[in-house]
Amino acid sequence: MQKILVIEDEPQIRANTQEVLELGNFLVITAENGQAGLKLAEEEQPDLILCDIMMPELDGYGVLKALRHQPATAQIPIIFLTARSDQADIRRGMNLGADDYLPKPFEPTELLRAVNVRLKRQATLAQYFSHSAQSPANTAEKPTEYDSITHLPNWLSLQKRFEYWRHQIHDSPLTLVLLKINPFSAIRHDLGHTFSNSLLKEIAERLRSHWNSADTCIDLTVHLGTDQFALLFQGVASPLSPLVQEIDRLLEKLTQPFHINNHKVSIFVDMGLAIYPDQGVDLDSLITHAEKCFEPTPHQPGPSPLHLKAANRSKDHRLSLETSLRQALEKEEFAIYYQPQIDLKTGRITGAEALLRWAQPHTGFIPTSQFLTFAEETNLMIPIGEWVLYAVCNQIKEWHATKREPVTVAVNISAQQFRQANFSHKIHHILQTTQIDPLFLDLELTESLMMQDIDLTISTLQTLKRLGVNIAIDDFGAGYSSLRHLQLLPFDTLKIDQQFVRNIDKNPGNRVIVRAIIQMAHNLHINTVAEGVETARELAFFKEHNCRAMQGYLFSHPLRPTEFEQLLTSKANFSANIA
């Protein structure tokens, strides 16, 4: 079991952090100040340290300096926990040798993700340095040096190649270009892991074909993991460098639409750049610099020519998207898809979640979470959300009029909608206009939204419940501050966040959390729905622990209304799938 030291002077934050890490199956030791933390670090030799910056007597910077000057603790990775997000403060920590920053307040999933990423990277470095550096040309290629999805070289391969070249060329410059695919997380959320993996393969193929061209000056193309790729180049990228022109051609190639499984998807690319040895003498430092160098500060040079090109492309993409979004309603480019919810005892469809989709004629599918972010920023979320509610209620009315199987339909409600002074009145008006039974409408609100103003939330939910609609808490489990409020909130369903569902059979910490959620819901007589179920093992876990229902790609993608109607008409039963 890996050991983590938490140095934090706030008792509640220290206790919460320890609880989350222990649920993630880590051994946790804690210190209430910097001096105690230094002593524990020397005695316990933890695998990783989480350290607050603002502490009395000895702050986080002092702790980091002391750790880096002691041979026994110099190599222990350290993540700063801080409410300060000033770029100068971040740069100060990075220059001293910090491995990462985690802004407060943070979600449990953010904490676990940051810890796991840093421990994985540390393990990779340890694996590399256990072998002597040697030329890749003289070493047998190993499967562990290639990404299993894209089949491009991975972090380990990049590390080995970088060390070899560094020893060969000494202090001659190397340029590292970091590419971040956007909005990859939104695409994965909307279309699932299978689709996003297919997209990664297509991106890798375009990178590979470019790298294999005869006139390339790129020495290595690497998939660092998930949405990040890296390019390694011997020399410096200047405004007149061939690399700048080549990357511009590569960006143009990557931003052309992808056609996958009857979907047309466009991406754009964020870019960072770092040069060895000026901006780092090891790979971790170079990647950290590339990730942080997008926004210039008084202590940092301006963006590179490569970044300016990428930034201009992203800016143009954003402006075009915002303009198109304003016209999408009147052009009737939006559509509602329905993802079935399956009762885990009967195998029958008992409900559906309504999911908004937008397909532009030229660029294709726009990930929902991406354009909804634009809608929030431009105050378009209220008219779009109202359109969705009317469309769903009219669809429910049509299905009931044709005597199809009655199901409840869940609609996601945004913060802008919910915080309107007349939101309850609007729901009442929509119900009266469409003349549907309110029992068949579920309003889904995220856990974090409900916690923003608990008194206002309770008052609004009570009014909505008097109208007869159902209330669901969406993405439940992503936060932990709301548990004490559950008995005060009038709601009917908990939707377990898919971050806890993913690979739950392999994650002991998530299993503990989810079992507790389901048991708590049973005690409160609340329904539970598992989101994002994609594997038989995930399904088996939720069935075994008496989760009421599930939705996910294991059973069905989101469907067009006519496709969903066919399931209702056929009285589809999935009992065989969940046996």
DRENSE-161898 format. One line per 5 residues: number of its first residue (from 1); their letters; for each residue x, y, z of C-alpha. Coordinates in nm, 2 decimals. Layout:
<nutors>
NUM	a	X Y Z  ...
</nutors>
This chain:
<nutors>
1	mqkil	0.00 0.00 0.00  0.14 0.34 -0.10  0.21 0.59 0.17  0.11 0.96 0.15  0.20 1.24 0.39
6	viede	-0.05 1.52 0.43  0.09 1.85 0.57  -0.20 2.08 0.64  -0.26 2.32 0.93  -0.65 2.33 0.89
11	pqira	-0.79 2.04 1.09  -1.11 1.99 0.88  -0.92 2.00 0.55  -0.66 1.77 0.68  -0.93 1.52 0.80
16	ntqev	-1.13 1.54 0.48  -0.81 1.49 0.27  -0.71 1.19 0.48  -1.06 1.04 0.45  -1.06 1.06 0.07
21	lelgn	-0.72 0.92 0.03  -0.79 0.62 0.26  -1.10 0.55 0.06  -0.87 0.54 -0.24  -0.67 0.26 -0.07
26	flvit	-0.37 0.47 0.04  -0.19 0.46 0.38  -0.21 0.82 0.51  0.00 1.00 0.77  -0.06 1.36 0.86
31	aengq	0.12 1.66 1.01  -0.03 1.98 1.14  0.26 2.21 1.05  0.57 2.23 0.83  0.82 2.13 1.10
36	aglkl	0.63 1.82 1.20  0.59 1.74 0.83  0.97 1.75 0.77  1.03 1.52 1.06  0.77 1.27 0.94
41	aeeeq	0.90 1.29 0.58  1.25 1.19 0.70  1.12 0.91 0.93  0.85 0.76 0.72  0.98 0.81 0.36
46	pdlil	0.63 0.85 0.20  0.57 0.78 -0.16  0.42 1.13 -0.21  0.36 1.45 0.00  0.06 1.68 -0.01
51	cdimm	0.15 2.01 0.14  -0.04 2.33 0.21  0.15 2.65 0.12  0.01 2.91 0.37  0.12 2.78 0.71
56	peldg	0.26 2.96 1.01  0.63 2.95 1.10  0.74 2.72 0.81  0.53 2.76 0.49  0.51 2.52 0.21
61	ygvlk	0.79 2.68 0.01  1.02 2.63 0.32  0.91 2.27 0.35  0.99 2.21 -0.02  1.33 2.37 0.00
66	alrhq	1.42 2.16 0.31  1.30 1.84 0.14  1.50 1.90 -0.18  1.82 1.97 0.01  1.81 1.64 0.20
71	pataq	1.92 1.34 -0.01  1.68 1.11 0.17  1.37 1.32 0.07  1.50 1.50 -0.24  1.32 1.26 -0.48
76	ipiif	0.98 1.24 -0.31  0.71 1.40 -0.53  0.52 1.69 -0.37  0.19 1.84 -0.46  0.10 2.18 -0.32
81	ltars	-0.26 2.24 -0.19  -0.34 2.60 -0.21  -0.62 2.86 -0.24  -0.37 3.09 -0.42  -0.37 3.06 -0.80
86	dqadi	-0.15 3.35 -0.89  0.09 3.25 -1.17  0.39 3.40 -0.99  0.32 3.18 -0.69  0.28 2.87 -0.91
91	rrgmn	0.60 2.95 -1.09  0.79 3.00 -0.76  0.68 2.65 -0.65  0.77 2.49 -0.98  1.11 2.66 -0.98
96	lgadd	1.17 2.51 -0.63  1.08 2.17 -0.76  0.71 2.12 -0.68  0.55 1.85 -0.90  0.20 1.98 -0.92
101	ylpkp	-0.06 2.22 -0.78  -0.41 2.14 -0.66  -0.63 2.45 -0.60  -0.86 2.46 -0.30  -1.14 2.37 -0.28
106	fepte	-1.10 2.05 -0.47  -1.33 1.75 -0.54  -1.23 1.41 -0.41  -1.20 1.29 -0.77  -0.96 1.57 -0.85
111	llrav	-0.74 1.48 -0.55  -0.73 1.11 -0.63  -0.66 1.19 -1.00  -0.37 1.42 -0.92  -0.22 1.17 -0.67
116	nvrlk	-0.25 0.87 -0.91  -0.10 1.06 -1.21  0.20 1.18 -1.00  0.26 0.83 -0.85  0.23 0.67 -1.19
121	rqatl	0.48 0.91 -1.34  0.72 0.85 -1.05  0.69 0.48 -1.10  0.77 0.52 -1.47  1.08 0.73 -1.39
126	aqyfs	1.20 0.47 -1.13  1.15 0.20 -1.39  1.36 0.39 -1.64  1.64 0.47 -1.41  1.67 0.11 -1.30
131	hsaqs	1.82 0.05 -1.64  2.12 0.22 -1.80  2.05 0.47 -2.07  2.11 0.33 -2.41  2.02 0.40 -2.77
136	panta	1.67 0.30 -2.87  1.81 0.17 -3.19  2.01 -0.09 -3.00  1.72 -0.19 -2.77  1.44 -0.43 -2.84
141	ekpte	1.11 -0.25 -2.87  0.88 -0.35 -2.58  0.50 -0.34 -2.57  0.53 -0.14 -2.24  0.68 0.15 -2.44
146	ydsit	0.37 0.19 -2.65  0.02 0.31 -2.57  -0.23 0.03 -2.59  -0.49 0.24 -2.77  -0.30 0.45 -3.02
151	hlpnw	0.01 0.23 -3.05  0.22 0.54 -3.05  0.53 0.56 -2.82  0.43 0.64 -2.46  0.57 0.83 -2.17
156	lslqk	0.83 0.56 -2.10  0.95 0.56 -2.46  0.97 0.94 -2.45  1.17 0.94 -2.13  1.42 0.68 -2.27
161	rfeyw	1.46 0.87 -2.60  1.50 1.20 -2.42  1.77 1.07 -2.19  1.96 0.91 -2.48  1.95 1.22 -2.69
166	rhqih	2.04 1.44 -2.39  2.35 1.23 -2.33  2.44 1.23 -2.70  2.40 1.60 -2.77  2.49 1.74 -2.42
171	dsplt	2.36 2.10 -2.40  2.24 2.13 -2.75  1.88 2.24 -2.75  1.58 2.01 -2.78  1.22 2.14 -2.83
176	lvllk	0.93 1.97 -2.67  0.58 2.06 -2.81  0.28 1.95 -2.60  -0.06 1.91 -2.77  -0.38 1.89 -2.57
181	inpfs	-0.69 1.78 -2.75  -1.01 1.98 -2.68  -1.28 1.91 -2.59  -1.18 1.54 -2.54  -1.34 1.50 -2.19
186	airhd	-1.66 1.64 -2.32  -1.66 1.40 -2.62  -1.59 1.10 -2.39  -1.87 1.21 -2.16  -2.12 1.25 -2.44
191	lghtf	-2.03 0.96 -2.67  -1.86 0.71 -2.43  -1.52 0.55 -2.40  -1.55 0.33 -2.70  -1.61 0.63 -2.93
196	snsll	-1.34 0.84 -2.76  -1.09 0.56 -2.80  -1.18 0.54 -3.17  -1.12 0.92 -3.19  -0.78 0.88 -3.03
201	keiae	-0.68 0.62 -3.28  -0.78 0.85 -3.57  -0.58 1.14 -3.42  -0.28 0.91 -3.38  -0.32 0.80 -3.74
206	rlrsh	-0.30 1.16 -3.86  0.00 1.23 -3.64  0.17 0.91 -3.75  0.11 0.98 -4.12  0.26 1.33 -4.07
211	wnsad	0.56 1.19 -3.88  0.62 0.93 -4.15  0.63 1.20 -4.43  0.96 1.24 -4.60  1.01 1.61 -4.52
216	tcidl	0.92 1.60 -4.15  1.16 1.76 -3.89  0.98 1.60 -3.59  1.20 1.34 -3.43  0.94 1.16 -3.21
221	tvhlg	0.56 1.17 -3.17  0.42 1.04 -2.84  0.09 0.97 -2.67  0.14 1.08 -2.31  -0.21 0.96 -2.20
226	tdqfa	-0.58 1.05 -2.25  -0.59 1.38 -2.43  -0.22 1.47 -2.44  0.04 1.41 -2.72  0.39 1.54 -2.74
231	llfqg	0.64 1.61 -3.02  1.02 1.61 -2.97  1.24 1.80 -3.21  1.62 1.86 -3.21  1.68 2.23 -3.23
236	vaspl	1.49 2.55 -3.14  1.15 2.67 -3.27  1.20 3.03 -3.38  0.96 3.23 -3.59  1.14 3.13 -3.91
241	splvq	1.20 2.77 -3.80  1.07 2.49 -4.03  0.91 2.34 -3.72  0.67 2.63 -3.69  0.55 2.59 -4.04
246	eidrl	0.53 2.22 -4.00  0.33 2.24 -3.68  0.09 2.48 -3.85  0.03 2.22 -4.13  -0.02 1.96 -3.86
251	leklt	-0.27 2.17 -3.67  -0.47 2.22 -3.99  -0.47 1.85 -4.05  -0.58 1.77 -3.69  -0.87 2.03 -3.69
256	qpfhi	-1.03 1.88 -4.00  -1.36 1.69 -3.90  -1.33 1.32 -3.80  -1.60 1.08 -3.93  -1.65 0.80 -3.68
261	nnhkv	-1.95 0.57 -3.64  -2.19 0.80 -3.83  -2.07 1.10 -3.63  -1.88 1.40 -3.76  -1.66 1.54 -3.48
266	sifvd	-1.43 1.84 -3.48  -1.15 1.92 -3.23  -0.92 2.20 -3.16  -0.57 2.19 -3.00  -0.41 2.38 -2.71
271	mglai	-0.03 2.39 -2.74  0.26 2.45 -2.51  0.63 2.45 -2.57  0.95 2.41 -2.37  1.32 2.41 -2.47
276	ypdqg	1.60 2.20 -2.31  1.81 2.30 -2.13  1.68 2.66 -2.09  1.34 2.57 -1.95  1.42 2.24 -1.78
281	vdlds	1.69 1.98 -1.76  1.46 1.69 -1.72  1.14 1.58 -1.89  0.91 1.65 -1.60  1.03 2.01 -1.58
286	litha	0.99 2.05 -1.96  0.63 1.92 -1.96  0.54 2.13 -1.65  0.68 2.44 -1.84  0.49 2.35 -2.15
291	ekcfe	0.16 2.31 -1.96  0.21 2.64 -1.77  0.35 2.87 -2.05  0.02 2.95 -2.23  -0.05 3.27 -2.04
296	ptphq	0.26 3.50 -2.01  0.33 3.66 -1.67  0.57 3.95 -1.58  0.83 3.68 -1.49  0.79 3.48 -1.80
301	pgpsp	0.85 3.54 -2.17  0.56 3.58 -2.41  0.40 3.29 -2.60  0.60 3.10 -2.86  0.52 3.13 -3.23
306	lhlka	0.37 2.78 -3.21  0.14 2.88 -2.92  0.03 3.19 -3.10  -0.08 2.99 -3.40  -0.27 2.74 -3.18
311	anrsk	-0.42 3.01 -2.97  -0.54 3.20 -3.28  -0.70 2.88 -3.42  -0.87 2.82 -3.08  -0.99 3.18 -3.06
316	dhrls	-1.13 3.16 -3.42  -1.30 2.83 -3.34  -1.46 2.97 -3.02  -1.59 3.29 -3.20  -1.74 3.08 -3.47
321	letsl	-1.90 2.84 -3.22  -2.05 3.12 -3.02  -2.20 3.29 -3.33  -2.34 2.95 -3.45  -2.48 2.88 -3.11
326	rqale	-2.69 3.20 -3.11  -2.84 3.09 -3.44  -2.89 2.72 -3.35  -3.24 2.76 -3.20  -3.39 2.95 -3.48
331	keefa	-3.23 2.72 -3.74  -3.36 2.41 -3.55  -3.02 2.25 -3.52  -3.08 2.11 -3.17  -3.23 1.76 -3.11
336	iyyqp	-3.32 1.56 -2.80  -3.19 1.20 -2.77  -3.31 0.96 -2.50  -3.09 0.72 -2.31  -3.29 0.43 -2.15
341	qidlk	-3.28 0.36 -1.78  -3.32 -0.01 -1.70  -3.47 -0.15 -1.39  -3.22 -0.40 -1.25  -3.48 -0.64 -1.11
346	tgrit	-3.73 -0.66 -1.40  -3.50 -0.57 -1.69  -3.77 -0.33 -1.82  -3.72 0.03 -1.94  -3.86 0.25 -1.66
351	gaeal	-3.73 0.58 -1.77  -3.49 0.78 -1.98  -3.26 1.08 -1.96  -3.31 1.35 -2.22  -2.98 1.46 -2.37
356	lrwaq	-2.93 1.77 -2.59  -2.74 1.72 -2.91  -2.62 1.98 -3.16  -2.49 1.90 -3.51  -2.36 2.19 -3.72
361	phtgf	-2.39 2.13 -4.10  -2.02 2.20 -4.16  -1.83 2.10 -3.85  -2.05 1.82 -3.73  -2.12 1.70 -3.38
366	iptsq	-2.04 1.96 -3.10  -1.99 1.79 -2.76  -2.27 1.89 -2.53  -2.06 2.00 -2.23  -1.86 2.22 -2.46
371	fltfa	-2.14 2.42 -2.61  -2.34 2.43 -2.29  -2.03 2.60 -2.13  -2.05 2.86 -2.41  -2.43 2.89 -2.35
376	eetnl	-2.37 2.96 -1.98  -2.11 3.22 -2.05  -2.33 3.40 -2.31  -2.66 3.38 -2.11  -2.81 3.15 -2.37
381	mipig	-2.87 2.87 -2.12  -3.21 2.99 -2.01  -3.37 3.00 -2.36  -3.20 2.67 -2.46  -3.30 2.50 -2.13
386	ewvly	-3.66 2.62 -2.18  -3.67 2.48 -2.53  -3.55 2.14 -2.40  -3.82 2.13 -2.13  -4.10 2.21 -2.38
391	avcnq	-3.96 1.96 -2.63  -3.94 1.68 -2.37  -4.28 1.75 -2.22  -4.44 1.75 -2.57  -4.26 1.42 -2.64
396	ikewh	-4.40 1.27 -2.32  -4.74 1.39 -2.42  -4.71 1.23 -2.77  -4.59 0.89 -2.63  -4.88 0.88 -2.38
401	atkre	-5.14 0.98 -2.65  -5.03 0.68 -2.86  -5.05 0.45 -2.55  -4.69 0.36 -2.55  -4.53 0.23 -2.23
406	pvtva	-4.53 0.51 -1.97  -4.19 0.62 -1.86  -4.04 0.91 -1.67  -3.80 1.13 -1.85  -3.52 1.32 -1.67
411	vnisa	-3.41 1.67 -1.78  -3.09 1.83 -1.67  -3.14 2.17 -1.51  -2.86 2.43 -1.53  -2.76 2.67 -1.25
416	qqfrq	-2.88 2.97 -1.46  -3.22 2.81 -1.49  -3.26 2.70 -1.13  -3.15 3.04 -0.99  -3.42 3.23 -1.19
421	anfsh	-3.66 3.40 -0.95  -3.95 3.26 -1.15  -3.82 2.91 -1.22  -4.10 2.73 -1.04  -4.36 2.94 -1.22
426	kihhi	-4.20 2.85 -1.56  -4.22 2.48 -1.47  -4.58 2.52 -1.37  -4.66 2.70 -1.70  -4.49 2.43 -1.91
431	lqttq	-4.68 2.16 -1.73  -5.01 2.34 -1.79  -4.93 2.42 -2.15  -4.83 2.06 -2.24  -5.09 1.90 -2.02
436	idplf	-4.87 1.61 -1.90  -4.88 1.43 -1.57  -4.59 1.58 -1.37  -4.51 1.24 -1.23  -4.34 1.16 -1.56
441	ldlel	-4.10 1.45 -1.55  -3.78 1.43 -1.35  -3.57 1.74 -1.29  -3.20 1.67 -1.24  -2.98 1.90 -1.05
446	teslm	-2.61 1.85 -0.98  -2.50 1.79 -0.62  -2.27 2.10 -0.63  -2.56 2.32 -0.75  -2.78 2.22 -0.47
451	mqdid	-2.51 2.30 -0.21  -2.45 2.66 -0.33  -2.74 2.81 -0.13  -2.90 2.54 0.07  -3.18 2.75 0.21
456	ltist	-3.28 2.87 -0.14  -3.24 2.52 -0.28  -3.47 2.37 -0.02  -3.74 2.64 -0.07  -3.73 2.60 -0.45
461	lqtlk	-3.74 2.22 -0.44  -4.04 2.22 -0.20  -4.23 2.44 -0.45  -4.14 2.21 -0.74  -4.24 1.90 -0.54
466	rlgvn	-4.58 2.06 -0.48  -4.62 2.08 -0.86  -4.59 1.70 -0.86  -4.25 1.66 -1.05  -3.97 1.43 -0.94
471	iaidd	-3.63 1.56 -0.82  -3.30 1.38 -0.88  -2.95 1.47 -0.77  -2.72 1.42 -1.06  -2.35 1.32 -1.04
476	fgagy	-2.39 1.22 -0.68  -2.07 1.13 -0.50  -1.84 1.39 -0.67  -1.86 1.59 -0.35  -1.89 1.50 0.02
481	sslrh	-2.00 1.82 0.19  -2.37 1.76 0.12  -2.43 1.44 0.31  -2.55 1.61 0.62  -2.81 1.80 0.41
486	lqllp	-2.97 1.50 0.25  -3.25 1.46 0.50  -3.35 1.83 0.44  -3.37 1.81 0.06  -3.70 1.69 -0.09
491	fdtlk	-3.57 1.46 -0.37  -3.66 1.12 -0.51  -3.35 0.98 -0.69  -2.97 0.97 -0.65  -2.78 0.93 -0.97
496	idqqf	-2.44 0.78 -0.88  -2.16 0.97 -1.06  -2.00 0.77 -1.35  -1.66 0.86 -1.22  -1.73 0.61 -0.94
501	vrnid	-1.89 0.36 -1.17  -1.60 0.34 -1.41  -1.40 0.02 -1.34  -1.56 -0.01 -1.00  -1.46 -0.38 -1.00
506	knpgn	-1.09 -0.27 -0.99  -1.12 0.02 -0.75  -1.17 -0.08 -0.38  -1.21 0.28 -0.27  -1.49 0.35 -0.51
511	rvivr	-1.66 0.03 -0.41  -1.67 0.14 -0.05  -1.81 0.48 -0.14  -2.08 0.34 -0.37  -2.19 0.07 -0.13
516	aiiqm	-2.24 0.35 0.13  -2.44 0.56 -0.11  -2.67 0.28 -0.20  -2.73 0.18 0.16  -2.79 0.53 0.27
521	ahnlh	-3.04 0.58 -0.02  -3.22 0.26 0.09  -3.25 0.39 0.44  -3.39 0.72 0.32  -3.63 0.54 0.08
526	intva	-3.47 0.70 -0.22  -3.42 0.55 -0.57  -3.06 0.50 -0.70  -2.95 0.51 -1.06  -2.59 0.42 -1.17
531	egvet	-2.47 0.63 -1.46  -2.23 0.53 -1.74  -2.24 0.15 -1.69  -2.03 0.01 -1.98  -1.91 -0.34 -1.86
536	arela	-2.06 -0.66 -1.74  -1.86 -0.64 -1.42  -1.98 -0.29 -1.34  -2.34 -0.41 -1.40  -2.28 -0.72 -1.17
541	ffkeh	-2.16 -0.50 -0.89  -2.47 -0.27 -0.90  -2.71 -0.56 -0.93  -2.55 -0.74 -0.63  -2.58 -0.43 -0.41
546	ncram	-2.95 -0.37 -0.51  -2.91 -0.05 -0.71  -3.25 0.02 -0.85  -3.16 0.11 -1.21  -2.88 0.19 -1.44
551	qgylf	-2.81 0.36 -1.77  -2.51 0.33 -1.99  -2.36 0.21 -2.32  -2.36 -0.15 -2.20  -2.74 -0.15 -2.28
556	shplr	-2.79 0.15 -2.51  -2.65 0.47 -2.65  -2.87 0.78 -2.64  -3.14 0.72 -2.91  -3.34 0.94 -3.14
561	ptefe	-3.71 0.96 -3.04  -3.82 0.72 -3.31  -3.55 0.46 -3.20  -3.66 0.50 -2.84  -4.02 0.46 -2.94
566	qllts	-3.94 0.12 -3.10  -3.80 -0.01 -2.77  -4.12 0.11 -2.59  -4.35 -0.04 -2.86  -4.17 -0.37 -2.85
571	kanfs	-4.18 -0.37 -2.47  -3.81 -0.45 -2.47  -3.69 -0.65 -2.18  -3.32 -0.67 -2.09  -3.35 -0.95 -1.83
576	ania	-3.13 -1.18 -2.03  -2.86 -0.91 -2.03  -2.86 -0.87 -1.65  -2.90 -1.23 -1.55
</nutors>
